[in-house]
Amino acid sequence: MKTIISILLVVFLSSTTAFNPTANAAALTSQNISVFHPNYSKTVEIGKEIFTYQTFNTYKPFNSNISQVISRTEITQPSGYGGLLLRKHILQVPEEIYIIKGDYEFVFSEPEQNTNVSQGEIVSVPSGVPYGFKHVGRGEGKVIIVSQSDALPKLLSQLGTPKNKSKITSNNELDINKIVLFAKKNGIEFLN
């Protein structure tokens, strides 16, 4: 599991540098090196989904004036559940979603962009792109989202019920009005 998370963080951070037109081999120096330290980790339940999230604060050994946060959120969903993240939402930072277990349907603003993904695949969502997803396979599905923001962990900490186990037990209904209100406060916009 730690290997998967490490690979995701490397892919995510290197992809953001790779697509930056001002970053080239000459510009990449020790000033660009970041070390991310774990901050806190919690597990909460919202509806029938389990969210385990962790944030990482950056420490730049060569430039102490710059700080950054990234987050890792593991989500366990029952099959076919139209929960929190099925609803199309927008975040103003890129996100990488790694499918650990199951088959997922991703929906975007243009129906022809919708796609199905399976275990082992990664979906890279650029900043500002509306999307949602749900597990459509059998049994429970599991994904990890890596983001250059702590907006989702902040939202989850405000909405979720703390949980010690990673097994889905709740049949709670979602209060979408409450979700939309807290999401806006954390920089996430839900569209439906």
C-alpha positions in Angstrom: 0.0 0.0 0.0 2.8 2.4 0.9 4.4 1.6 -2.5 1.2 2.5 -4.3 0.9 5.8 -2.5 4.5 6.6 -3.1 4.1 5.9 -6.8 1.0 8.0 -7.0 2.7 11.0 -5.3 5.7 10.8 -7.6 3.4 10.5 -10.7 1.2 13.3 -9.5 4.0 15.7 -8.6 6.1 14.9 -11.7 3.1 15.3 -14.0 2.4 18.8 -12.7 6.0 19.7 -13.4 6.0 18.0 -16.8 3.1 20.0 -18.1 4.4 23.3 -16.8 5.8 25.1 -19.9 8.3 27.1 -17.8 9.8 24.1 -16.2 12.7 22.6 -18.1 15.8 20.6 -17.3 17.8 23.8 -16.6 15.2 25.2 -14.3 15.0 22.1 -12.2 17.4 22.6 -9.4 17.6 21.7 -5.7 15.3 24.8 -5.2 12.5 22.6 -6.7 12.9 19.7 -4.3 10.0 19.2 -1.8 9.7 16.8 1.1 6.1 16.1 2.3 5.6 15.1 5.9 2.4 13.4 7.1 0.2 15.7 9.1 -2.8 13.8 10.3 -5.0 10.9 9.3 -8.7 10.2 10.0 -11.4 7.9 8.9 -15.0 9.1 8.5 -18.3 7.8 7.1 -20.6 9.8 4.9 -23.7 8.0 3.7 -22.5 4.5 2.7 -19.0 5.6 1.9 -15.8 5.3 4.0 -13.2 8.0 3.6 -9.7 7.7 5.1 -7.8 10.9 4.5 -4.4 12.2 5.3 -2.7 15.5 4.6 1.0 16.2 4.0 2.7 19.5 4.7 5.7 20.4 2.6 9.2 21.2 3.8 11.4 22.7 1.2 14.9 22.1 2.5 16.4 24.8 0.2 13.6 27.4 0.4 11.8 27.7 3.7 9.6 30.5 2.4 7.5 28.2 0.3 4.9 25.8 1.8 2.4 23.6 0.1 -0.1 20.9 1.2 -1.2 17.7 -0.6 -3.7 15.2 0.5 -4.4 11.5 0.0 -7.9 10.2 0.4 -8.9 6.5 0.2 -12.6 5.9 -0.5 -14.5 2.7 -0.1 -17.8 2.5 -1.9 -20.5 -0.2 -2.2 -21.5 -1.3 -5.7 -23.8 1.2 -7.5 -24.0 3.7 -4.7 -24.6 7.2 -6.0 -22.9 8.9 -3.0 -21.0 12.1 -2.4 -18.6 11.8 -5.3 -21.0 10.7 -8.0 -22.3 14.2 -8.0 -20.3 16.3 -10.5 -17.9 18.6 -8.7 -15.1 21.0 -9.5 -11.8 21.5 -7.6 -9.3 24.2 -8.7 -6.3 21.8 -8.5 -5.5 18.7 -10.5 -6.4 15.3 -9.0 -5.1 11.8 -9.6 -7.5 8.9 -8.9 -6.0 5.4 -8.6 -8.5 2.5 -8.8 -7.4 0.0 -6.2 -10.3 -2.4 -6.4 -13.4 -2.6 -8.5 -14.9 -1.1 -11.7 -15.9 2.6 -11.8 -17.8 4.8 -14.1 -16.5 8.4 -14.4 -18.9 11.1 -15.6 -17.8 14.4 -17.0 -19.5 17.6 -18.3 -19.6 16.2 -21.8 -21.4 12.8 -22.0 -19.0 11.6 -24.7 -16.1 12.0 -22.3 -17.7 9.5 -19.8 -15.5 6.4 -19.3 -15.3 3.2 -17.3 -12.1 2.3 -15.5 -11.0 -0.8 -13.6 -8.5 -1.9 -11.0 -5.0 -0.7 -11.6 -5.9 2.3 -13.8 -5.4 5.9 -13.0 -7.7 8.8 -13.9 -6.0 12.2 -14.1 -8.4 15.1 -13.8 -7.1 18.6 -14.6 -8.1 21.5 -12.4 -11.5 23.1 -13.0 -12.9 20.0 -14.8 -16.3 18.9 -13.5 -16.5 15.2 -12.8 -18.0 12.5 -10.6 -17.7 8.8 -10.2 -19.3 5.7 -8.7 -18.4 2.0 -8.2 -20.4 -0.1 -10.7 -18.6 -3.5 -10.1 -19.5 -6.2 -7.6 -18.8 -5.9 -3.9 -16.9 -3.0 -2.5 -14.8 -0.7 -4.6 -11.8 1.3 -3.4 -9.9 4.3 -4.9 -7.2 6.7 -3.8 -7.3 10.4 -4.7 -4.1 12.4 -4.5 -4.6 16.2 -4.7 -2.6 19.3 -4.4 -5.2 20.6 -1.9 -6.6 19.8 1.4 -10.1 20.9 0.4 -11.6 17.3 0.4 -10.1 16.4 3.8 -11.5 19.7 5.3 -14.9 18.9 3.8 -14.8 15.3 5.1 -13.8 16.4 8.6 -16.8 18.8 8.7 -19.4 16.3 7.3 -18.3 12.9 8.3 -19.0 10.7 11.2 -15.7 9.4 12.8 -15.2 5.7 12.3 -12.6 3.2 13.5 -13.2 0.4 11.0 -12.9 0.5 7.3 -16.1 -1.6 6.7 -19.3 0.0 5.5 -22.0 -0.3 8.0 -24.2 2.8 7.6 -27.4 3.3 5.7 -27.4 7.1 6.3 -28.8 9.3 3.6 -26.9 12.2 2.3 -28.0 15.7 3.1 -27.0 17.3 -0.2 -27.8 20.9 0.9 -25.4 20.5 3.9 -22.8 19.1 1.6 -23.1 21.9 -0.9 -22.9 24.5 1.8 -19.7 23.0 3.4 -18.2 22.3 0.0 -18.4 26.0 -1.1 -16.6 27.0 2.1 -13.8 24.6 1.2 -13.4 25.6 -2.5 -15.4 22.7 -4.0 -18.3 23.4 -6.2 -21.0 20.7 -6.7 -23.0 21.0 -9.9 -25.9 18.6 -9.3 
